[in-house]
């Protein structure tokens, strides 16, 4: 390394190091003090193997050794998740009282076993989501196709796992899981959102469901739907405040609709049309739609288009 190059590197190192001291809000943490995002994603994949046996994973599932498959996967998940929860708890407590490694590890173990005990219930809910997707989409050929391919089922499966960890007050990890699903599917569901059985997101891209949203059973929403807050200008002052709407049972929301506000309730059995903007409650059994706009064609003489107008190449 020549002297000129060495000088340039030293200057860059010094400048970046100084920025670490100045910009404290993105200050680096000591090694081993933060949860590992890649490890959490790997654990999320393993959890999906557990809730959807034989659909995902590297090994073929065999019923005659089913308990072996479950036990082997459980051990891997519990070891990895306990470690990441321990790191997340330590990370959260970094600027508060530190109780020591053993305290956080024991608390992580307690949380992990409580979370894993919820797996049968999570599977029960996910089974209803698969049924809702199959019954609600005539393009679906089988339930296997839905589990393998549908982004809505991917997003809701990760959400149901992340939501349980969120309810157990696990820091960081639920949000990392939800953003992993968001990155894969384009569906953004905050882990705090409460979602009932038989939930179906059709197509899904661009769906946003906020932290305090509550969704009942047998609800169906389409792509581009937002269940959001009216305003977040209050920033951290709004933490813990109900900001997002409630959809009661059997509501359908079509593409592009925005339903906003913590006081907004869409009543049971209502249908919300495409591109509707709602900021107040909707009574039970109501259909809300935008009046069909008039289309105006100009530029050429308009002629009736029939199937015979096209040259078909077969």
Secondary structure as the mmCIF struct_conf table of DSSP 4:
data_model
#
loop_
_struct_conf.conf_type_id
_struct_conf.id
_struct_conf.beg_label_comp_id
_struct_conf.beg_label_asym_id
_struct_conf.beg_label_seq_id
_struct_conf.end_label_comp_id
_struct_conf.end_label_asym_id
_struct_conf.end_label_seq_id
HELX_RH_AL_P HELX_RH_AL_P1 UNK A 3 UNK A 22
HELX_RH_3T_P HELX_RH_3T_P1 UNK A 24 UNK A 26
HELX_LH_PP_P HELX_LH_PP_P1 UNK A 27 UNK A 30
TURN_TY1_P TURN_TY1_P1 UNK A 31 UNK A 32
BEND BEND1 UNK A 34 UNK A 34
HELX_RH_AL_P HELX_RH_AL_P2 UNK A 37 UNK A 51
BEND BEND2 UNK A 52 UNK A 52
TURN_TY1_P TURN_TY1_P2 UNK A 53 UNK A 55
BEND BEND3 UNK A 56 UNK A 59
HELX_RH_3T_P HELX_RH_3T_P2 UNK A 63 UNK A 65
HELX_RH_AL_P HELX_RH_AL_P3 UNK A 66 UNK A 92
TURN_TY1_P TURN_TY1_P3 UNK A 93 UNK A 95
BEND BEND4 UNK A 96 UNK A 96
HELX_RH_AL_P HELX_RH_AL_P4 UNK A 101 UNK A 116
TURN_TY1_P TURN_TY1_P4 UNK A 117 UNK A 118
HELX_RH_AL_P HELX_RH_AL_P5 UNK A 119 UNK A 136
TURN_TY1_P TURN_TY1_P5 UNK A 138 UNK A 139
HELX_RH_AL_P HELX_RH_AL_P6 UNK A 143 UNK A 149
HELX_RH_AL_P HELX_RH_AL_P7 UNK A 151 UNK A 167
TURN_TY1_P TURN_TY1_P6 UNK A 168 UNK A 169
BEND BEND5 UNK A 172 UNK A 172
HELX_RH_AL_P HELX_RH_AL_P8 UNK A 173 UNK A 185
BEND BEND6 UNK A 186 UNK A 186
STRN STRN1 UNK A 188 UNK A 189
TURN_TY1_P TURN_TY1_P7 UNK A 191 UNK A 192
STRN STRN2 UNK A 194 UNK A 195
BEND BEND7 UNK A 197 UNK A 198
STRN STRN3 UNK A 200 UNK A 202
BEND BEND8 UNK A 203 UNK A 203
TURN_TY1_P TURN_TY1_P8 UNK A 205 UNK A 206
STRN STRN4 UNK A 208 UNK A 209
TURN_TY1_P TURN_TY1_P9 UNK A 211 UNK A 212
STRN STRN5 UNK A 214 UNK A 215
BEND BEND9 UNK A 217 UNK A 218
STRN STRN6 UNK A 220 UNK A 222
TURN_TY1_P TURN_TY1_P10 UNK A 223 UNK A 224
STRN STRN7 UNK A 226 UNK A 228
BEND BEND10 UNK A 230 UNK A 230
TURN_TY1_P TURN_TY1_P11 UNK A 233 UNK A 234
HELX_RH_3T_P HELX_RH_3T_P3 UNK A 235 UNK A 238
TURN_TY1_P TURN_TY1_P12 UNK A 239 UNK A 240
BEND BEND11 UNK A 241 UNK A 241
BEND BEND12 UNK A 244 UNK A 244
STRN STRN8 UNK A 246 UNK A 247
TURN_TY1_P TURN_TY1_P13 UNK A 249 UNK A 250
STRN STRN9 UNK A 252 UNK A 253
TURN_TY1_P TURN_TY1_P14 UNK A 255 UNK A 256
STRN STRN10 UNK A 258 UNK A 260
TURN_TY1_P TURN_TY1_P15 UNK A 262 UNK A 263
STRN STRN11 UNK A 265 UNK A 266
TURN_TY1_P TURN_TY1_P16 UNK A 268 UNK A 269
STRN STRN12 UNK A 271 UNK A 272
TURN_TY1_P TURN_TY1_P17 UNK A 274 UNK A 275
STRN STRN13 UNK A 277 UNK A 278
BEND BEND13 UNK A 280 UNK A 280
STRN STRN14 UNK A 282 UNK A 282
TURN_TY1_P TURN_TY1_P18 UNK A 284 UNK A 285
STRN STRN15 UNK A 287 UNK A 288
HELX_LH_PP_P HELX_LH_PP_P2 UNK A 290 UNK A 295
BEND BEND14 UNK A 299 UNK A 300
HELX_RH_3T_P HELX_RH_3T_P4 UNK A 307 UNK A 309
BEND BEND15 UNK A 310 UNK A 310
#
